[in-house]
Amino acid sequence: MRVTDLFCGAGLFSAGFSAADFEIVQAVELDREAVKSYSRNVSPNVVQGSVTAHKPVETDVLIAGPPCQGFSTLGRMDPTDARNNLSLEVLRWAKDSDAKVVVIENVPPFLRSPQWALLTRRLRRLGYGIETWELNAYDFGTPQLRRRAFTVASKVGVIGRPAETGPGKTAGQAISDLAGLDAGDDALHVWPEPRGVAAERIALVPPCGDKRDIIRLAPDLCPPSWIKMGCQATDVWGRMDPNAPANTLRCTFQNPSKGRYLHPTLNRTLSLREGARLQGIPDSWQMSGRGYPVARQIGNGVPVPLAAAVARQVAAALH
């Protein structure tokens, strides 16, 4: 069974399909470092560039994860974001590749966007039936709470949503064995060393604590905006609860001001490898690039266990 992946990133979605015995025949990604990572870990059948500039090859399944920034509640939800319309490129690829099944992954608000309405209307005209799934990666073995929406367009009949495989590990179970390793013991087990005020703030955060503890213990280390906001945005500068799944992993998970991304016990943010573990990425994977470009490759992807569950469901429909 052949699969083509658009907006493929570092290949997490593709990895799930590879695990379900699909052959990657084509993948397209704009980010140069992500393409290198994809080629290293998933398949050499990947090209760097815009999906608007490449031609499809024949495939059985077309998968796509178009940019979500304009739809995500973690972003600006900007309806004028030029990237929003890139999802419509799926139409040309579906038609020209003769795909039997099309799977589009995005954040849940995408299903309520005008782009989704237009996209699905035109897919129906091409002969596809449409189903939608909203799935939480934690229910499919990922140690992270991450809700994703899948639009499944099929010419082979209705494809039912995958059955939940059971909850994933807790965040602590997923990363605790990495705590004793030094930075650099693994090329991805690295993190930005906190300095100055940032280091002082982190040292004050107790287990499962957050910004509110810093305000309480050392108001002199807090900007006026924190005091003004009070109990809003309480996950920022927060430690992960080792006994619960991680919150949704963003591309900025190595910045403590962006969420609950402090290590459960150590005075630092998560390492890149720890972030990869929370996305279900095998330890054998090595990424191209350094720092934020790698964090973006990790945080932008579909958790591999969730991708594999979707892929198995599509494979069953094709057999």
C-alpha positions as CSV (number, residue, x, y, z in Angstrom):
1,M,0.0,0.0,0.0
2,R,1.4,3.3,-1.1
3,V,1.2,6.6,0.8
4,T,2.1,10.2,0.0
5,D,2.6,12.7,2.9
6,L,2.1,16.5,2.4
7,F,3.5,19.0,4.9
8,C,5.3,16.0,6.2
9,G,7.6,17.7,8.7
10,A,10.1,15.4,10.3
11,G,7.9,12.4,9.5
12,L,6.0,11.4,12.6
13,F,2.7,10.9,10.7
14,S,4.6,8.9,8.0
15,A,6.2,6.8,10.7
16,G,2.8,5.6,11.9
17,F,1.9,4.6,8.4
18,S,5.3,2.8,7.9
19,A,4.6,0.9,11.1
20,A,1.3,-0.3,9.4
21,D,3.2,-1.6,6.4
22,F,2.6,1.3,4.0
23,E,5.3,2.2,1.5
24,I,6.2,5.9,1.5
25,V,6.3,6.9,-2.2
26,Q,6.4,10.6,-1.9
27,A,6.7,13.3,0.9
28,V,6.9,17.0,0.6
29,E,8.0,19.5,3.2
30,L,9.2,23.2,3.1
31,D,11.5,23.1,6.1
32,R,15.0,22.0,5.0
33,E,16.1,20.6,8.3
34,A,12.9,18.7,8.7
35,V,13.5,17.1,5.3
36,K,16.9,16.0,6.4
37,S,15.4,14.4,9.5
38,Y,12.6,12.7,7.5
39,S,15.2,11.2,5.1
40,R,17.4,10.0,8.0
41,N,14.6,8.4,10.0
42,V,11.7,7.5,7.8
43,S,12.3,7.4,4.0
44,P,14.5,8.9,1.3
45,N,11.4,9.6,-0.8
46,V,11.1,13.2,0.4
47,V,11.6,16.5,-1.4
48,Q,12.1,19.9,0.0
49,G,9.8,22.7,-1.2
50,S,6.2,23.9,-1.2
51,V,3.3,21.5,-2.0
52,T,2.2,24.1,-4.5
53,A,5.4,23.5,-6.6
54,H,5.4,19.7,-6.9
55,K,3.5,17.2,-8.8
56,P,1.8,14.1,-7.3
57,V,2.7,10.5,-8.1
58,E,0.1,7.7,-8.1
59,T,-0.7,6.7,-4.5
60,D,-3.3,4.7,-2.5
61,V,-3.4,7.0,0.5
62,L,-2.7,10.7,0.7
63,I,-2.0,12.1,4.2
64,A,-1.5,15.7,5.1
65,G,-0.9,17.9,8.1
66,P,-1.4,21.5,6.8
67,P,-0.3,24.4,8.9
68,C,-2.5,24.8,12.0
69,Q,-1.3,28.1,13.4
70,G,-4.3,30.0,12.0
71,F,-6.8,27.6,13.6
72,S,-5.1,26.6,16.9
73,T,-6.4,28.0,20.2
74,L,-2.8,28.1,21.3
75,G,-2.1,30.6,18.5
76,R,-3.8,33.7,17.3
77,M,-6.6,31.9,15.4
78,D,-6.2,34.4,12.7
79,P,-8.7,33.8,9.8
80,T,-6.6,35.9,7.5
81,D,-3.4,33.8,8.0
82,A,-2.2,33.1,4.5
83,R,-1.2,29.6,5.5
84,N,-4.9,28.6,6.2
85,N,-5.6,28.2,2.5
86,L,-2.7,25.7,2.0
87,S,-5.1,23.0,3.1
88,L,-7.0,23.4,-0.2
89,E,-3.9,22.1,-2.1
90,V,-5.0,18.7,-0.9
91,L,-7.7,18.8,-3.6
92,R,-5.2,18.9,-6.5
93,W,-3.1,16.2,-4.9
94,A,-6.1,13.9,-4.2
95,K,-7.3,14.2,-7.8
96,D,-4.0,13.9,-9.6
97,S,-2.6,11.1,-7.4
98,D,-5.8,9.0,-7.7
99,A,-5.8,8.5,-4.0
100,K,-8.4,6.1,-2.7
101,V,-8.2,7.6,0.8
102,V,-7.2,11.1,2.0
103,V,-6.5,11.7,5.7
104,I,-6.0,15.4,6.8
105,E,-4.8,16.0,10.3
106,N,-5.1,19.3,12.1
107,V,-6.3,20.9,15.4
108,P,-10.1,20.5,16.2
109,P,-11.0,24.1,15.4
110,F,-10.0,23.3,11.7
111,L,-13.3,21.4,11.4
112,R,-15.2,24.5,12.0
113,S,-13.3,26.7,9.6
114,P,-14.5,28.0,6.1
115,Q,-11.5,26.2,4.6
116,W,-12.6,22.9,5.9
117,A,-16.2,23.5,4.7
118,L,-14.9,24.3,1.2
119,L,-12.4,21.5,1.2
120,T,-14.9,18.8,2.1
121,R,-17.5,20.1,-0.3
122,R,-15.1,19.7,-3.1
123,L,-13.8,16.4,-2.0
124,R,-17.4,15.1,-2.1
125,R,-17.6,16.3,-5.7
126,L,-14.5,14.2,-6.4
127,G,-16.4,11.1,-5.1
128,Y,-15.2,10.9,-1.6
129,G,-17.3,10.2,1.5
130,I,-16.3,12.2,4.5
131,E,-15.8,11.2,8.1
132,T,-14.3,13.1,11.0
133,W,-12.5,11.9,14.1
134,E,-11.4,13.9,17.1
135,L,-8.9,11.7,18.9
136,N,-6.8,12.2,22.0
137,A,-3.3,10.9,21.7
138,Y,-3.3,9.8,25.3
139,D,-6.0,7.2,24.5
140,F,-3.7,5.6,22.0
141,G,-0.6,5.0,24.2
142,T,1.0,8.4,24.0
143,P,2.1,10.0,27.4
144,Q,0.6,13.3,26.4
145,L,-2.9,14.9,26.3
146,R,-3.2,16.0,22.7
147,R,-6.5,16.3,20.9
148,R,-6.2,16.2,17.1
149,A,-8.8,16.2,14.3
150,F,-8.7,13.8,11.4
151,T,-10.8,14.4,8.3
152,V,-11.0,11.0,6.4
153,A,-12.1,11.2,2.8
154,S,-12.7,7.7,1.3
155,K,-13.6,6.1,-2.0
156,V,-13.6,2.6,-0.4
157,G,-16.5,3.0,1.9
158,V,-16.9,4.3,5.5
159,I,-13.8,4.0,7.6
160,G,-14.7,3.8,11.3
161,R,-12.8,5.6,13.9
162,P,-10.0,3.6,15.5
163,A,-10.7,1.9,18.8
164,E,-8.8,3.3,21.8
165,T,-5.8,1.1,22.7
166,G,-5.6,2.3,26.3
167,P,-3.9,5.2,28.1
168,G,-0.3,6.0,27.6
169,K,2.4,6.2,30.3
170,T,2.6,9.2,32.6
171,A,5.1,11.9,31.9
172,G,7.3,10.6,34.7
173,Q,7.2,7.0,33.4
174,A,8.1,8.2,29.9
175,I,11.2,10.3,30.8
176,S,12.4,9.4,34.3
177,D,15.3,7.1,33.1
178,L,16.8,10.1,31.3
179,A,17.1,12.3,34.4
180,G,20.5,10.9,35.4
181,L,22.0,11.4,32.0
182,D,24.2,14.5,31.3
183,A,23.4,16.8,28.5
184,G,25.0,15.4,25.3
185,D,24.9,11.7,26.4
186,D,22.5,11.5,23.6
187,A,22.6,14.0,20.7
188,L,19.0,15.0,21.5
189,H,19.3,15.0,25.3
190,V,20.1,18.7,25.4
191,W,18.3,21.7,26.8
192,P,19.0,25.5,27.1
193,E,20.9,26.1,30.3
194,P,18.8,28.5,32.5
195,R,20.7,31.6,33.6
196,G,20.1,34.8,35.6
197,V,16.5,35.5,36.6
198,A,15.2,32.5,34.7
199,A,17.4,30.2,36.8
200,E,16.2,31.9,40.0
201,R,12.6,31.5,39.0
202,I,12.9,27.8,38.1
203,A,14.7,27.0,41.4
204,L,11.6,28.3,43.3
205,V,9.0,26.2,41.5
206,P,8.0,23.2,43.7
207,P,6.8,19.8,42.4
208,C,3.8,20.4,40.2
209,G,4.1,24.1,40.9
210,D,4.0,27.0,38.5
211,K,4.1,30.8,38.1
212,R,1.9,31.3,41.1
213,D,4.5,29.9,43.4
214,I,7.1,32.3,42.0
215,I,4.7,35.2,42.6
216,R,4.2,34.1,46.2
217,L,7.8,33.4,47.0
218,A,9.7,36.1,45.2
219,P,7.5,38.9,43.8
220,D,10.7,40.8,43.0
221,L,11.5,38.3,40.3
222,C,8.1,38.8,38.6
223,P,7.2,41.4,36.0
224,P,4.2,43.6,36.8
225,S,2.2,41.8,34.1
226,W,2.3,38.6,36.2
227,I,0.8,40.4,39.2
228,K,-1.8,42.0,37.0
229,M,-2.8,38.7,35.4
230,G,-3.1,36.9,38.7
231,C,-4.4,33.4,38.1
232,Q,-4.5,33.5,34.4
233,A,-2.0,31.4,32.3
234,T,-1.1,29.3,35.3
235,D,0.7,26.6,33.4
236,V,3.5,28.9,32.4
237,W,6.8,28.3,34.4
238,G,5.1,25.1,35.5
239,R,6.6,21.7,36.4
240,M,5.2,18.6,34.7
241,D,3.3,16.3,37.0
242,P,5.2,13.0,36.8
243,N,2.1,11.1,37.8
244,A,-0.1,12.4,34.9
245,P,0.3,12.7,31.1
246,A,2.0,15.8,29.8
247,N,0.1,18.7,28.5
248,T,0.1,19.3,24.8
249,L,3.7,19.6,23.6
250,R,4.1,22.8,21.7
251,C,7.1,23.7,19.4
252,T,8.3,26.0,22.2
253,F,8.5,23.3,24.9
254,Q,12.0,24.4,25.8
255,N,10.8,27.8,26.8
256,P,9.3,27.8,30.4
257,S,7.2,30.9,29.7
258,K,5.2,28.9,27.1
259,G,3.7,26.2,29.3
260,R,4.1,23.5,31.9
261,Y,7.5,22.4,30.4
262,L,9.8,22.3,33.4
263,H,11.2,18.9,34.3
264,P,9.3,17.3,37.2
265,T,12.3,17.3,39.5
266,L,15.3,19.0,37.8
267,N,15.8,22.8,37.5
268,R,15.6,22.9,33.7
269,T,13.1,22.6,30.9
270,L,12.6,19.3,29.0
271,S,15.4,18.1,26.8
272,L,14.8,17.5,23.1
273,R,14.9,13.8,23.7
274,E,12.4,14.0,26.5
275,G,10.1,16.0,24.2
276,A,10.5,13.3,21.6
277,R,9.6,10.6,24.1
278,L,6.4,12.4,24.9
279,Q,5.6,12.3,21.2
280,G,6.2,8.6,20.9
281,I,9.3,9.1,18.8
282,P,11.8,6.1,19.0
283,D,15.1,6.8,20.7
284,S,16.8,5.6,17.6
285,W,15.7,8.8,15.8
286,Q,18.2,11.6,15.4
287,M,17.1,15.0,14.1
288,S,18.8,17.5,11.9
289,G,19.5,20.9,13.3
290,R,19.9,22.4,16.7
291,G,17.7,23.9,19.4
292,Y,14.4,25.4,18.4
293,P,14.4,24.1,14.8
294,V,14.5,20.6,16.3
295,A,11.9,21.3,19.0
296,R,9.7,22.6,16.2
297,Q,10.1,19.3,14.3
298,I,9.1,17.4,17.4
299,G,6.3,19.6,18.5
300,N,4.7,19.9,15.1
301,G,4.2,16.2,14.5
302,V,1.4,13.7,15.1
303,P,2.4,11.5,18.0
304,V,3.6,8.3,16.4
305,P,1.3,5.9,18.4
306,L,-1.7,7.9,17.3
307,A,-0.5,8.0,13.7
308,A,-0.1,4.3,13.8
309,A,-3.6,3.7,15.1
310,V,-5.0,5.8,12.2
311,A,-2.9,4.0,9.7
312,R,-4.0,0.6,10.8
313,Q,-7.6,1.7,10.4
314,V,-7.0,2.9,6.9
315,A,-5.0,-0.3,6.1
316,A,-7.9,-2.5,7.2
317,A,-10.3,-0.6,4.9
318,L,-8.0,-1.1,1.9
319,H,-7.5,-4.8,2.3
